Amino acid sequence: MPDPQIEKLLIVQDRDIALQKIEEELARIPRERAKIEALIETEKENIDAASQSLKEKEVQRSELDHAVKGKESDIARFKNQQLEVKKNDEYRALTQQIEQAEAEIAQLEETEIKLMLDIDSTREAFEAEKTTIEARIQDQHEEIKQLGEREQNLKDSIDAAKQALAASREGIEANYIEHYDRVKKLAKRPPYVAAIQQHKCGGCHLRVSNEVSRGAMDAGEPHFCDQCARMVYA
Ligand SMILES: [Zn+2]
């Protein structure tokens, strides 16, 4: 005949495990949230880096533009000077400077065209990537929202779980409940009260002595596994 005290302890154990599950899940949520937030941060940094590189190229392009304009005004100045000089060699020297500036402009413009093509393809890739990343960030925000809802549900249920546990402990003989609490502290994981089946403890799965095996069938006092010290019954 099963020990009625053990039967009560099995209910206590069920509620202990249920409460532990809620507490463990609650403890995990901030870590999960931090992980998702870090992902979002990285995604945003990637967008910023890509946008920054695009901006740098635009700056390079306007610098080239500026350089071309500078050369063009140089040429205009040289041409004006040519109208004023009297000597042939001075005139020739200015012609040389003009040709030099024109060659430099041609080179700058070639670089600028390459850069503009590069900017176009970079921008296209950036826009496409940005859309993908932003969709991913939206999903991640949704995950965080769901985590928050789960957290609230768990918090709401924790009080009820604690009350149910306290209620189940009422009326259990001190000898049993004290040993139960002691085993609970000792054992790394549930069960704290384990059934013996075919001479094996349901907690550590090791073979118990014949004495423990026989004793576990006697109601009236708690019995313990001689391998792991969990409370046992049969
Ligand atoms: Zn055991």
Boltz pocket constraint, residues with backbone or C-beta under 6 A from the ligand:
constraints:
  - pocket:
      binder: B
      contacts: [[A, 201], [A, 202], [A, 203], [A, 204], [A, 205], [A, 206], [A, 225], [A, 226], [A, 227], [A, 228], [A, 229], [A, 230]]
      max_distance: 6.0
